[in-house]
Amino acid sequence: MSSADTQAILFPNSPVTPNPLGEGKKIKTAAALMIGDEILNGKTRDTNSNFFAKYCFELGIELKRIEVIADDEDEIVEAARRMVAKYDFVVTSGGIGPTHDDITYASLAKAFNQPLKHHEETLKRLAAHSKKRKDVQNATPEQKVARERMALFPANAEVLFVEQAMWVPVCRLEGKLCIFPGIPSLFQRMLAALTPYLPLPDTRPFRHLIHTTLPESSIAPYLTSLHERLKSDGIRVGSYPILQRGVTVSLIGDDETKIREIGEEVVREIQGKVVDNTDPKTE
């Protein structure tokens, strides 16, 4: 679908709405549903889930699940219902264009027992965005119907225009599930723009990384005991070997001061050094 700001038309954003989860509630958990045969058959590399994982971590949301499924109505319906029932924030990516295999809107409408309905404001913005394009102005009736499918939403969806330079909105269902395009540049831009509309956690995690050239088997007993000691403090210990380059140990939690103190111990015990997220040894 084409929704880039080629004509530099700016549209007003939607106002920030009341908390969709209910007064005082915050997003704690999240899941991502990547939809598309092209991902499963290897034609397209899924980068949206990785971007979403980083987005959630930076905002203090615990991403619990990522699934990639086919352009199949039954699969979309089942996965959407299950994820919405279990998690606070769910995103879908893909399947909202004008072609026969773009079935995400219709499948999600079925999942939550809603009819489909053209959204008038989206149609207006789509028309304004395209008014100078000759191919659109000279479109056949069939092409017009196909194009307007991109504004055919579940009837009870909350329609959020989050980016002034884009006509396409984010549709939110059940206060939790947000529907995004599959094109990575649009997914990333719209997800970032959605942030003010989300009831985010009050705390953000801190990640501390220590790299050692020792083999993972040498540090495993210490890391096991460290993990057991820190569980009650809510600090997670991770170990990530890098082929022929050693191991990066990760400490994640909310108390930065405590984590840095533990990091000093880890440096001593594994003969390591503190690195940051941009260090090549951590990739």
CYANA upper distance limits for C-alpha pairs under 8 A (distance plus 0.5 A):
  1 MET  CA     96 ILE  CA      8.18
  1 MET  CA     97 GLY  CA      5.58
  1 MET  CA     98 PRO  CA      7.60
  1 MET  CA    181 PRO  CA      8.47
  3 SER  CA    166 MET  CA      6.13
  3 SER  CA    167 TRP  CA      6.65
  3 SER  CA    168 VAL  CA      6.85
  4 ALA  CA    165 ALA  CA      7.79
  4 ALA  CA    166 MET  CA      6.56
  4 ALA  CA    186 LEU  CA      8.43
  5 ASP  CA      9 ILE  CA      7.06
  5 ASP  CA    129 HIS  CA      8.46
  5 ASP  CA    165 ALA  CA      5.78
  5 ASP  CA    166 MET  CA      6.49
  7 GLN  CA    129 HIS  CA      7.25
  8 ALA  CA    165 ALA  CA      7.11
  9 ILE  CA    129 HIS  CA      7.20
  9 ILE  CA    165 ALA  CA      6.54
 10 LEU  CA    164 GLN  CA      5.52
 10 LEU  CA    165 ALA  CA      5.30
 10 LEU  CA    166 MET  CA      7.95
 11 PHE  CA    125 ARG  CA      8.14
 11 PHE  CA    163 GLU  CA      8.39
 11 PHE  CA    164 GLN  CA      5.19
 11 PHE  CA    165 ALA  CA      6.81
 11 PHE  CA    166 MET  CA      7.84
 11 PHE  CA    167 TRP  CA      7.78
 12 PRO  CA    161 PHE  CA      8.07
 12 PRO  CA    164 GLN  CA      6.18
 13 ASN  CA    160 LEU  CA      8.14
 13 ASN  CA    161 PHE  CA      5.51
 13 ASN  CA    162 VAL  CA      5.77
 13 ASN  CA    163 GLU  CA      6.77
 13 ASN  CA    164 GLN  CA      6.27
 14 SER  CA    160 LEU  CA      6.11
 14 SER  CA    161 PHE  CA      5.52
 14 SER  CA    162 VAL  CA      6.83
 16 VAL  CA    196 PRO  CA      7.55
 16 VAL  CA    197 TYR  CA      6.09
 17 THR  CA    197 TYR  CA      7.36
 18 PRO  CA     22 GLY  CA      8.45
 18 PRO  CA     23 GLU  CA      8.45
 19 ASN  CA     23 GLU  CA      6.53
 19 ASN  CA     24 GLY  CA      8.34
 19 ASN  CA     25 LYS  CA      8.14
 19 ASN  CA    198 LEU  CA      7.96
 19 ASN  CA    199 PRO  CA      6.72
 20 PRO  CA    175 GLY  CA      5.14
 20 PRO  CA    176 LYS  CA      7.78
 20 PRO  CA    199 PRO  CA      8.40
 21 LEU  CA     25 LYS  CA      6.44
 21 LEU  CA     26 LYS  CA      7.77
 21 LEU  CA     88 ASP  CA      8.31
 21 LEU  CA    175 GLY  CA      6.55
 21 LEU  CA    176 LYS  CA      7.92
 21 LEU  CA    199 PRO  CA      8.31
 25 LYS  CA    199 PRO  CA      7.67
 26 LYS  CA    199 PRO  CA      5.56
 26 LYS  CA    200 LEU  CA      6.02
 26 LYS  CA    201 PRO  CA      5.99
 27 ILE  CA     61 ILE  CA      7.16
 27 ILE  CA     88 ASP  CA      5.90
 27 ILE  CA     89 PHE  CA      6.99
 27 ILE  CA    198 LEU  CA      8.22
 27 ILE  CA    199 PRO  CA      6.42
 27 ILE  CA    200 LEU  CA      5.98
 27 ILE  CA    201 PRO  CA      6.52
 28 LYS  CA     60 GLY  CA      8.20
 28 LYS  CA     61 ILE  CA      5.75
 28 LYS  CA     62 GLU  CA      6.60
 28 LYS  CA     88 ASP  CA      6.85
 28 LYS  CA    200 LEU  CA      8.42
 28 LYS  CA    201 PRO  CA      7.18
 29 THR  CA     61 ILE  CA      6.16
 29 THR  CA     62 GLU  CA      5.28
 29 THR  CA     63 LEU  CA      6.24
 29 THR  CA     64 LYS  CA      6.93
 29 THR  CA     87 TYR  CA      5.89
 29 THR  CA     88 ASP  CA      5.82
 29 THR  CA     89 PHE  CA      6.90
 30 ALA  CA     56 CYS  CA      8.25
 30 ALA  CA     61 ILE  CA      7.22
 30 ALA  CA     62 GLU  CA      6.64
 30 ALA  CA     63 LEU  CA      5.15
 30 ALA  CA     64 LYS  CA      6.39
 30 ALA  CA     65 ARG  CA      7.65
 30 ALA  CA     87 TYR  CA      5.95
 30 ALA  CA     88 ASP  CA      6.27
 30 ALA  CA     89 PHE  CA      5.07
 30 ALA  CA     90 VAL  CA      6.04
 31 ALA  CA     63 LEU  CA      6.27
 31 ALA  CA     64 LYS  CA      6.27
 31 ALA  CA     65 ARG  CA      5.24
 31 ALA  CA     66 ILE  CA      6.25
 31 ALA  CA     83 MET  CA      7.30
 31 ALA  CA     87 TYR  CA      7.15
 31 ALA  CA     89 PHE  CA      7.01
 31 ALA  CA     90 VAL  CA      5.36
 31 ALA  CA     91 VAL  CA      7.14
 32 ALA  CA     49 SER  CA      7.29
 32 ALA  CA     52 PHE  CA      8.28
 32 ALA  CA     65 ARG  CA      6.87
 32 ALA  CA     66 ILE  CA      5.23
 32 ALA  CA     67 GLU  CA      6.82
 32 ALA  CA     90 VAL  CA      6.15
 32 ALA  CA     91 VAL  CA      5.48
 32 ALA  CA     92 THR  CA      6.52
 32 ALA  CA     93 SER  CA      8.46
 33 LEU  CA     66 ILE  CA      6.56
 33 LEU  CA     67 GLU  CA      5.57
 33 LEU  CA     68 VAL  CA      6.50
 33 LEU  CA     69 ILE  CA      7.87
 33 LEU  CA     79 ALA  CA      8.20
 33 LEU  CA     80 ALA  CA      8.28
 33 LEU  CA     90 VAL  CA      7.95
 33 LEU  CA     91 VAL  CA      6.61
 33 LEU  CA     92 THR  CA      5.19
 33 LEU  CA     93 SER  CA      6.99
 34 MET  CA     46 ASP  CA      8.48
 34 MET  CA     48 ASN  CA      8.49
 34 MET  CA     49 SER  CA      7.84
 34 MET  CA     66 ILE  CA      8.06
 34 MET  CA     67 GLU  CA      6.56
 34 MET  CA     68 VAL  CA      5.11
 34 MET  CA     69 ILE  CA      6.84
 34 MET  CA     92 THR  CA      6.22
 34 MET  CA     93 SER  CA      5.46
 34 MET  CA     94 GLY  CA      7.13
 35 ILE  CA     39 ILE  CA      8.33
 35 ILE  CA     68 VAL  CA      6.36
 35 ILE  CA     69 ILE  CA      5.64
 35 ILE  CA     70 ALA  CA      6.26
 35 ILE  CA     71 ASP  CA      6.62
 35 ILE  CA     76 ILE  CA      8.36
 35 ILE  CA     92 THR  CA      7.48
 35 ILE  CA     93 SER  CA      6.36
 35 ILE  CA     94 GLY  CA      5.74
 35 ILE  CA     95 GLY  CA      7.00
 35 ILE  CA    104 THR  CA      8.44
 35 ILE  CA    182 GLY  CA      8.49
 36 GLY  CA     40 LEU  CA      7.41
 36 GLY  CA     68 VAL  CA      7.98
 36 GLY  CA     69 ILE  CA      6.84
 36 GLY  CA     70 ALA  CA      5.48
 36 GLY  CA     71 ASP  CA      5.67
 36 GLY  CA     94 GLY  CA      6.77
 36 GLY  CA     95 GLY  CA      7.17
 37 ASP  CA     41 ASN  CA      6.61
 37 ASP  CA     69 ILE  CA      7.88
 37 ASP  CA     70 ALA  CA      5.28
 37 ASP  CA     71 ASP  CA      6.27
 38 GLU  CA     42 GLY  CA      6.66
 38 GLU  CA     43 LYS  CA      5.59
 38 GLU  CA     44 THR  CA      5.91
 39 ILE  CA     43 LYS  CA      6.57
 39 ILE  CA     44 THR  CA      5.37
 39 ILE  CA     45 ARG  CA      6.56
 39 ILE  CA     46 ASP  CA      6.84
 39 ILE  CA     68 VAL  CA      8.12
 40 LEU  CA     68 VAL  CA      7.86
 40 LEU  CA     69 ILE  CA      7.86
 40 LEU  CA     70 ALA  CA      7.52
 46 ASP  CA     50 ASN  CA      8.39
 47 THR  CA     51 PHE  CA      6.92
 47 THR  CA    184 PRO  CA      7.34
 48 ASN  CA     52 PHE  CA      6.58
 48 ASN  CA     93 SER  CA      8.10
 48 ASN  CA    182 GLY  CA      8.14
 48 ASN  CA    184 PRO  CA      6.43
 48 ASN  CA    187 PHE  CA      7.45
 48 ASN  CA    188 GLN  CA      7.85
 49 SER  CA     53 ALA  CA      6.59
 49 SER  CA     66 ILE  CA      7.53
 50 ASN  CA     54 LYS  CA      6.89
 51 PHE  CA     55 TYR  CA      6.64
 51 PHE  CA    188 GLN  CA      7.67
 52 PHE  CA     56 CYS  CA      6.59
 53 ALA  CA     57 PHE  CA      6.75
 53 ALA  CA     63 LEU  CA      6.97
 54 LYS  CA     58 GLU  CA      6.70
 55 TYR  CA     59 LEU  CA      6.91
 56 CYS  CA     60 GLY  CA      6.66
 56 CYS  CA     61 ILE  CA      5.29
 56 CYS  CA     62 GLU  CA      7.04
 56 CYS  CA     63 LEU  CA      6.85
 57 PHE  CA     61 ILE  CA      6.24
 57 PHE  CA     62 GLU  CA      7.17
 57 PHE  CA     63 LEU  CA      8.02
 57 PHE  CA    204 ARG  CA      8.42
 57 PHE  CA    205 PRO  CA      7.71
 58 GLU  CA    204 ARG  CA      7.18
 58 GLU  CA    205 PRO  CA      7.72
 59 LEU  CA    200 LEU  CA      7.55
 59 LEU  CA    201 PRO  CA      7.68
 59 LEU  CA    203 THR  CA      8.43
 59 LEU  CA    204 ARG  CA      6.33
 59 LEU  CA    205 PRO  CA      8.41
 60 GLY  CA    200 LEU  CA      8.25
 60 GLY  CA    201 PRO  CA      6.61
 60 GLY  CA    202 ASP  CA      8.46
 60 GLY  CA    203 THR  CA      6.69
 60 GLY  CA    204 ARG  CA      4.93
 60 GLY  CA    205 PRO  CA      6.17
 61 ILE  CA    200 LEU  CA      8.20
 61 ILE  CA    201 PRO  CA      7.48
 69 ILE  CA     75 GLU  CA      7.45
 69 ILE  CA     76 ILE  CA      7.89
 70 ALA  CA     75 GLU  CA      7.75
 70 ALA  CA     76 ILE  CA      8.46
 71 ASP  CA     75 GLU  CA      8.45
 71 ASP  CA     76 ILE  CA      8.07
 71 ASP  CA     95 GLY  CA      7.73
 71 ASP  CA    101 ASP  CA      6.98
 71 ASP  CA    102 ASP  CA      7.92
 71 ASP  CA    103 ILE  CA      7.39
 71 ASP  CA    104 THR  CA      8.25
 72 ASP  CA     76 ILE  CA      6.73
 72 ASP  CA    103 ILE  CA      8.33
 73 GLU  CA     77 VAL  CA      6.56
 73 GLU  CA    103 ILE  CA      7.60
 73 GLU  CA    104 THR  CA      8.28
 73 GLU  CA    107 SER  CA      5.75
 74 ASP  CA     78 GLU  CA      6.64
 74 ASP  CA    107 SER  CA      8.20
 75 GLU  CA     79 ALA  CA      6.56
 76 ILE  CA     80 ALA  CA      6.40
 76 ILE  CA    104 THR  CA      7.91
 76 ILE  CA    107 SER  CA      6.77
 76 ILE  CA    108 LEU  CA      7.57
 76 ILE  CA    111 ALA  CA      8.40
 77 VAL  CA     81 ARG  CA      6.71
 77 VAL  CA    107 SER  CA      6.40
 77 VAL  CA    108 LEU  CA      6.62
 77 VAL  CA    110 LYS  CA      7.41
 77 VAL  CA    111 ALA  CA      5.16
 78 GLU  CA     82 ARG  CA      6.71
 78 GLU  CA    111 ALA  CA      7.84
 79 ALA  CA     83 MET  CA      6.54
 80 ALA  CA     84 VAL  CA      6.53
 80 ALA  CA    108 LEU  CA      7.65
 80 ALA  CA    111 ALA  CA      7.43
 80 ALA  CA    177 LEU  CA      8.47
 81 ARG  CA     85 ALA  CA      6.66
 81 ARG  CA    111 ALA  CA      6.83
 81 ARG  CA    112 PHE  CA      8.03
 82 ARG  CA     86 LYS  CA      6.86
 83 MET  CA     87 TYR  CA      6.25
 83 MET  CA     90 VAL  CA      7.35
 84 VAL  CA     88 ASP  CA      7.54
 84 VAL  CA     89 PHE  CA      8.02
 84 VAL  CA     90 VAL  CA      7.13
 84 VAL  CA    174 GLU  CA      8.14
 84 VAL  CA    176 LYS  CA      7.04
 84 VAL  CA    177 LEU  CA      7.14
 88 ASP  CA    176 LYS  CA      6.44
 89 PHE  CA    176 LYS  CA      5.35
 89 PHE  CA    177 LEU  CA      6.62
 89 PHE  CA    178 CYS  CA      8.33
 90 VAL  CA    176 LYS  CA      6.37
 90 VAL  CA    177 LEU  CA      5.04
 90 VAL  CA    178 CYS  CA      6.71
 91 VAL  CA    177 LEU  CA      6.07
 91 VAL  CA    178 CYS  CA      5.31
 91 VAL  CA    179 ILE  CA      6.40
 91 VAL  CA    180 PHE  CA      7.55
 92 THR  CA    177 LEU  CA      7.91
 92 THR  CA    178 CYS  CA      6.86
 92 THR  CA    179 ILE  CA      5.48
 92 THR  CA    180 PHE  CA      6.29
 93 SER  CA    179 ILE  CA      6.97
 93 SER  CA    180 PHE  CA      5.39
 93 SER  CA    181 PRO  CA      5.83
 93 SER  CA    182 GLY  CA      5.21
 93 SER  CA    187 PHE  CA      7.88
 94 GLY  CA    102 ASP  CA      8.28
 94 GLY  CA    104 THR  CA      7.82
 94 GLY  CA    180 PHE  CA      7.06
 94 GLY  CA    181 PRO  CA      5.37
 94 GLY  CA    182 GLY  CA      4.24
 94 GLY  CA    183 ILE  CA      7.88
 95 GLY  CA    101 ASP  CA      7.39
 95 GLY  CA    102 ASP  CA      4.56
 95 GLY  CA    103 ILE  CA      6.19
 95 GLY  CA    104 THR  CA      5.55
 95 GLY  CA    105 TYR  CA      8.29
 95 GLY  CA    181 PRO  CA      7.54
 95 GLY  CA    182 GLY  CA      7.47
 96 ILE  CA    102 ASP  CA      5.62
 96 ILE  CA    103 ILE  CA      7.14
 96 ILE  CA    104 THR  CA      6.28
 96 ILE  CA    105 TYR  CA      6.97
 96 ILE  CA    150 MET  CA      6.77
 96 ILE  CA    180 PHE  CA      8.31
 96 ILE  CA    181 PRO  CA      6.69
 96 ILE  CA    182 GLY  CA      8.48
 97 GLY  CA    102 ASP  CA      5.90
 97 GLY  CA    149 ARG  CA      7.95
 97 GLY  CA    150 MET  CA      6.20
 97 GLY  CA    181 PRO  CA      8.46
 98 PRO  CA    102 ASP  CA      6.91
 98 PRO  CA    146 ALA  CA      5.52
 98 PRO  CA    147 ARG  CA      5.93
 98 PRO  CA    148 GLU  CA      8.02
 98 PRO  CA    149 ARG  CA      6.16
 98 PRO  CA    150 MET  CA      6.34
 99 THR  CA    146 ALA  CA      7.27
103 ILE  CA    107 SER  CA      6.44
104 THR  CA    108 LEU  CA      6.52
105 TYR  CA    109 ALA  CA      6.61
105 TYR  CA    116 LEU  CA      8.47
105 TYR  CA    152 LEU  CA      7.78
105 TYR  CA    153 PHE  CA      6.27
105 TYR  CA    154 PRO  CA      6.94
106 ALA  CA    110 LYS  CA      6.84
106 ALA  CA    116 LEU  CA      7.24
106 ALA  CA    153 PHE  CA      7.93
106 ALA  CA    154 PRO  CA      7.55
107 SER  CA    111 ALA  CA      6.67
108 LEU  CA    112 PHE  CA      6.89
108 LEU  CA    154 PRO  CA      7.69
109 ALA  CA    113 ASN  CA      6.48
109 ALA  CA    114 GLN  CA      5.33
109 ALA  CA    115 PRO  CA      6.61
109 ALA  CA    116 LEU  CA      7.02
109 ALA  CA    153 PHE  CA      8.05
109 ALA  CA    154 PRO  CA      5.20
109 ALA  CA    155 ALA  CA      8.14
110 LYS  CA    114 GLN  CA      6.50
110 LYS  CA    115 PRO  CA      7.85
114 GLN  CA    154 PRO  CA      6.28
114 GLN  CA    155 ALA  CA      6.49
114 GLN  CA    156 ASN  CA      7.27
115 PRO  CA    154 PRO  CA      6.35
115 PRO  CA    155 ALA  CA      6.11
116 LEU  CA    152 LEU  CA      6.56
116 LEU  CA    153 PHE  CA      5.85
116 LEU  CA    154 PRO  CA      5.09
116 LEU  CA    155 ALA  CA      5.76
117 LYS  CA    152 LEU  CA      5.80
117 LYS  CA    153 PHE  CA      5.99
117 LYS  CA    154 PRO  CA      6.73
117 LYS  CA    155 ALA  CA      5.64
118 HIS  CA    123 LEU  CA      8.06
118 HIS  CA    148 GLU  CA      8.31
118 HIS  CA    149 ARG  CA      8.35
118 HIS  CA    151 ALA  CA      6.01
118 HIS  CA    152 LEU  CA      4.78
118 HIS  CA    153 PHE  CA      6.64
118 HIS  CA    155 ALA  CA      8.49
119 HIS  CA    123 LEU  CA      6.81
119 HIS  CA    151 ALA  CA      6.16
119 HIS  CA    152 LEU  CA      6.80
119 HIS  CA    153 PHE  CA      7.16
120 GLU  CA    124 LYS  CA      6.76
120 GLU  CA    151 ALA  CA      8.47
121 GLU  CA    125 ARG  CA      6.76
122 THR  CA    126 LEU  CA      6.50
122 THR  CA    151 ALA  CA      6.36
122 THR  CA    167 TRP  CA      7.17
122 THR  CA    168 VAL  CA      7.35
122 THR  CA    169 PRO  CA      7.98
123 LEU  CA    127 ALA  CA      6.60
123 LEU  CA    148 GLU  CA      7.46
123 LEU  CA    151 ALA  CA      6.57
124 LYS  CA    128 ALA  CA      6.66
125 ARG  CA    129 HIS  CA      6.50
125 ARG  CA    167 TRP  CA      5.75
126 LEU  CA    130 SER  CA      6.77
126 LEU  CA    167 TRP  CA      6.27
126 LEU  CA    168 VAL  CA      8.10
127 ALA  CA    131 LYS  CA      6.32
129 HIS  CA    167 TRP  CA      7.47
130 SER  CA    136 VAL  CA      7.15
131 LYS  CA    136 VAL  CA      7.96
131 LYS  CA    137 GLN  CA      7.44
132 LYS  CA    137 GLN  CA      8.26
133 ARG  CA    137 GLN  CA      6.88
134 LYS  CA    138 ASN  CA      6.47
135 ASP  CA    139 ALA  CA      6.50
136 VAL  CA    144 LYS  CA      8.34
139 ALA  CA    143 GLN  CA      6.11
139 ALA  CA    144 LYS  CA      6.59
140 THR  CA    144 LYS  CA      6.73
141 PRO  CA    145 VAL  CA      6.78
142 GLU  CA    146 ALA  CA      6.78
143 GLN  CA    147 ARG  CA      6.63
144 LYS  CA    148 GLU  CA      6.66
145 VAL  CA    149 ARG  CA      6.86
146 ALA  CA    150 MET  CA      8.14
148 GLU  CA    152 LEU  CA      7.34
153 PHE  CA    157 ALA  CA      7.50
153 PHE  CA    171 CYS  CA      8.25
156 ASN  CA    173 LEU  CA      8.01
157 ALA  CA    171 CYS  CA      6.32
157 ALA  CA    172 ARG  CA      6.08
157 ALA  CA    173 LEU  CA      5.68
157 ALA  CA    174 GLU  CA      8.37
158 GLU  CA    171 CYS  CA      6.10
158 GLU  CA    172 ARG  CA      5.50
158 GLU  CA    173 LEU  CA      6.97
158 GLU  CA    175 GLY  CA      8.46
159 VAL  CA    169 PRO  CA      6.75
159 VAL  CA    170 VAL  CA      6.54
159 VAL  CA    171 CYS  CA      5.17
159 VAL  CA    172 ARG  CA      6.96
160 LEU  CA    169 PRO  CA      5.85
160 LEU  CA    170 VAL  CA      5.63
160 LEU  CA    171 CYS  CA      6.62
160 LEU  CA    172 ARG  CA      8.05
161 PHE  CA    167 TRP  CA      8.08
161 PHE  CA    168 VAL  CA      7.62
161 PHE  CA    169 PRO  CA      5.03
161 PHE  CA    170 VAL  CA      6.89
162 VAL  CA    169 PRO  CA      7.10
162 VAL  CA    170 VAL  CA      7.69
162 VAL  CA    190 MET  CA      7.30
162 VAL  CA    193 ALA  CA      6.01
162 VAL  CA    194 LEU  CA      6.32
163 GLU  CA    167 TRP  CA      8.46
163 GLU  CA    169 PRO  CA      8.41
163 GLU  CA    190 MET  CA      7.15
163 GLU  CA    193 ALA  CA      6.61
170 VAL  CA    178 CYS  CA      6.77
170 VAL  CA    179 ILE  CA      6.22
170 VAL  CA    180 PHE  CA      6.69
170 VAL  CA    190 MET  CA      8.07
170 VAL  CA    194 LEU  CA      8.43
171 CYS  CA    178 CYS  CA      6.08
171 CYS  CA    179 ILE  CA      5.86
171 CYS  CA    180 PHE  CA      8.33
172 ARG  CA    176 LYS  CA      6.96
172 ARG  CA    177 LEU  CA      5.82
172 ARG  CA    178 CYS  CA      4.91
172 ARG  CA    179 ILE  CA      7.02
173 LEU  CA    177 LEU  CA      5.54
173 LEU  CA    178 CYS  CA      7.05
180 PHE  CA    187 PHE  CA      6.44
180 PHE  CA    190 MET  CA      8.08
180 PHE  CA    191 LEU  CA      8.43
181 PRO  CA    186 LEU  CA      6.97
181 PRO  CA    187 PHE  CA      6.17
182 GLY  CA    186 LEU  CA      7.98
182 GLY  CA    187 PHE  CA      6.73
183 ILE  CA    187 PHE  CA      6.52
184 PRO  CA    188 GLN  CA      6.47
185 SER  CA    189 ARG  CA      6.62
186 LEU  CA    190 MET  CA      6.42
187 PHE  CA    191 LEU  CA      6.44
188 GLN  CA    192 ALA  CA      6.68
189 ARG  CA    193 ALA  CA      6.77
190 MET  CA    194 LEU  CA      6.58
191 LEU  CA    195 THR  CA      7.35
194 LEU  CA    198 LEU  CA      7.49
203 THR  CA    254 ASP  CA      7.52
204 ARG  CA    254 ASP  CA      6.94
205 PRO  CA    252 ILE  CA      7.06
205 PRO  CA    253 GLY  CA      5.76
205 PRO  CA    254 ASP  CA      5.19
205 PRO  CA    255 ASP  CA      8.35
206 PHE  CA    252 ILE  CA      6.11
206 PHE  CA    253 GLY  CA      6.01
206 PHE  CA    254 ASP  CA      6.28
206 PHE  CA    255 ASP  CA      7.72
206 PHE  CA    256 GLU  CA      6.32
206 PHE  CA    259 ILE  CA      8.49
207 ARG  CA    250 SER  CA      7.22
207 ARG  CA    251 LEU  CA      6.18
207 ARG  CA    252 ILE  CA      5.04
207 ARG  CA    253 GLY  CA      7.37
208 HIS  CA    250 SER  CA      6.25
208 HIS  CA    251 LEU  CA      5.58
208 HIS  CA    252 ILE  CA      6.95
208 HIS  CA    259 ILE  CA      7.63
208 HIS  CA    260 ARG  CA      7.66
208 HIS  CA    263 GLY  CA      7.67
208 HIS  CA    274 VAL  CA      8.15
208 HIS  CA    275 VAL  CA      8.44
208 HIS  CA    276 ASP  CA      7.97
209 LEU  CA    248 THR  CA      7.00
209 LEU  CA    249 VAL  CA      6.16
209 LEU  CA    250 SER  CA      5.22
209 LEU  CA    251 LEU  CA      6.98
209 LEU  CA    274 VAL  CA      6.31
209 LEU  CA    275 VAL  CA      6.03
209 LEU  CA    276 ASP  CA      6.71
209 LEU  CA    277 ASN  CA      8.09
209 LEU  CA    282 THR  CA      8.44
210 ILE  CA    248 THR  CA      6.08
210 ILE  CA    249 VAL  CA      5.65
210 ILE  CA    250 SER  CA      7.11
210 ILE  CA    263 GLY  CA      7.82
210 ILE  CA    266 VAL  CA      7.98
210 ILE  CA    267 VAL  CA      7.13
210 ILE  CA    272 GLY  CA      6.57
210 ILE  CA    273 LYS  CA      5.82
210 ILE  CA    274 VAL  CA      4.86
210 ILE  CA    275 VAL  CA      6.18
211 HIS  CA    246 GLY  CA      7.76
211 HIS  CA    247 VAL  CA      6.26
211 HIS  CA    248 THR  CA      4.79
211 HIS  CA    249 VAL  CA      6.69
211 HIS  CA    272 GLY  CA      5.70
211 HIS  CA    273 LYS  CA      5.93
211 HIS  CA    274 VAL  CA      6.83
211 HIS  CA    275 VAL  CA      7.02
211 HIS  CA    281 LYS  CA      7.86
211 HIS  CA    282 THR  CA      8.21
212 THR  CA    246 GLY  CA      6.11
212 THR  CA    247 VAL  CA      5.94
212 THR  CA    248 THR  CA      6.89
212 THR  CA    270 ILE  CA      6.87
212 THR  CA    271 GLN  CA      6.65
212 THR  CA    272 GLY  CA      4.71
212 THR  CA    273 LYS  CA      7.13
213 THR  CA    245 ARG  CA      6.53
213 THR  CA    246 GLY  CA      4.47
213 THR  CA    247 VAL  CA      6.81
213 THR  CA    272 GLY  CA      7.78
214 LEU  CA    218 SER  CA      7.08
214 LEU  CA    219 ILE  CA      7.81
214 LEU  CA    246 GLY  CA      6.05
214 LEU  CA    247 VAL  CA      7.43
214 LEU  CA    270 ILE  CA      7.74
214 LEU  CA    271 GLN  CA      8.22
215 PRO  CA    219 ILE  CA      7.54
215 PRO  CA    241 PRO  CA      8.47
215 PRO  CA    246 GLY  CA      6.20
215 PRO  CA    247 VAL  CA      7.25
216 GLU  CA    220 ALA  CA      6.43
216 GLU  CA    239 SER  CA      8.36
216 GLU  CA    241 PRO  CA      7.11
216 GLU  CA    246 GLY  CA      7.75
216 GLU  CA    247 VAL  CA      6.70
217 SER  CA    221 PRO  CA      8.37
219 ILE  CA    223 LEU  CA      6.74
219 ILE  CA    270 ILE  CA      6.80
220 ALA  CA    224 THR  CA      6.56
221 PRO  CA    225 SER  CA      6.93
222 TYR  CA    226 LEU  CA      6.61
222 TYR  CA    269 GLU  CA      8.26
223 LEU  CA    227 HIS  CA      6.47
223 LEU  CA    237 VAL  CA      7.92
224 THR  CA    228 GLU  CA      6.91
225 SER  CA    229 ARG  CA      6.71
226 LEU  CA    230 LEU  CA      6.65
226 LEU  CA    237 VAL  CA      8.10
227 HIS  CA    231 LYS  CA      6.55
227 HIS  CA    236 ARG  CA      7.48
227 HIS  CA    237 VAL  CA      6.22
230 LEU  CA    234 GLY  CA      7.15
230 LEU  CA    235 ILE  CA      6.07
230 LEU  CA    236 ARG  CA      7.75
231 LYS  CA    235 ILE  CA      6.47
231 LYS  CA    236 ARG  CA      7.40
234 GLY  CA    253 GLY  CA      6.78
234 GLY  CA    254 ASP  CA      8.49
235 ILE  CA    251 LEU  CA      7.10
235 ILE  CA    252 ILE  CA      6.01
235 ILE  CA    253 GLY  CA      5.16
235 ILE  CA    254 ASP  CA      8.24
235 ILE  CA    259 ILE  CA      8.32
236 ARG  CA    250 SER  CA      8.23
236 ARG  CA    251 LEU  CA      6.15
236 ARG  CA    252 ILE  CA      5.63
236 ARG  CA    253 GLY  CA      7.05
237 VAL  CA    249 VAL  CA      7.62
237 VAL  CA    250 SER  CA      6.15
237 VAL  CA    251 LEU  CA      5.42
237 VAL  CA    252 ILE  CA      7.27
238 GLY  CA    249 VAL  CA      6.08
238 GLY  CA    250 SER  CA      5.28
238 GLY  CA    251 LEU  CA      7.06
239 SER  CA    247 VAL  CA      7.21
239 SER  CA    248 THR  CA      6.46
239 SER  CA    249 VAL  CA      5.14
239 SER  CA    250 SER  CA      6.81
240 TYR  CA    247 VAL  CA      6.00
240 TYR  CA    248 THR  CA      5.66
240 TYR  CA    249 VAL  CA      6.80
240 TYR  CA    250 SER  CA      8.42
241 PRO  CA    245 ARG  CA      8.30
241 PRO  CA    246 GLY  CA      6.40
241 PRO  CA    247 VAL  CA      4.66
241 PRO  CA    248 THR  CA      6.77
242 ILE  CA    246 GLY  CA      6.01
242 ILE  CA    247 VAL  CA      6.22
242 ILE  CA    248 THR  CA      8.07
242 ILE  CA    281 LYS  CA      7.92
245 ARG  CA    281 LYS  CA      7.97
248 THR  CA    281 LYS  CA      7.93
248 THR  CA    282 THR  CA      6.71
251 LEU  CA    259 ILE  CA      7.30
251 LEU  CA    263 GLY  CA      8.15
252 ILE  CA    259 ILE  CA      8.01
253 GLY  CA    259 ILE  CA      7.61
255 ASP  CA    259 ILE  CA      6.72
256 GLU  CA    260 ARG  CA      6.59
257 THR  CA    261 GLU  CA      6.85
258 LYS  CA    262 ILE  CA      6.77
259 ILE  CA    263 GLY  CA      6.48
260 ARG  CA    264 GLU  CA      6.99
261 GLU  CA    265 GLU  CA      7.44
262 ILE  CA    266 VAL  CA      6.80
263 GLY  CA    267 VAL  CA      6.63
263 GLY  CA    274 VAL  CA      8.38
264 GLU  CA    268 ARG  CA      7.02
265 GLU  CA    269 GLU  CA      6.68
266 VAL  CA    270 ILE  CA      6.49
266 VAL  CA    271 GLN  CA      8.43
266 VAL  CA    272 GLY  CA      7.98
267 VAL  CA    271 GLN  CA      6.03
267 VAL  CA    272 GLY  CA      5.12
267 VAL  CA    273 LYS  CA      6.20
267 VAL  CA    274 VAL  CA      7.75
268 ARG  CA    272 GLY  CA      7.27
275 VAL  CA    279 ASP  CA      6.67
275 VAL  CA    282 THR  CA      8.19
276 ASP  CA    282 THR  CA      8.11
277 ASN  CA    282 THR  CA      6.89
277 ASN  CA    283 GLU  CA      8.31
278 THR  CA    282 THR  CA      7.77
278 THR  CA    283 GLU  CA      8.28
279 ASP  CA    283 GLU  CA      7.77
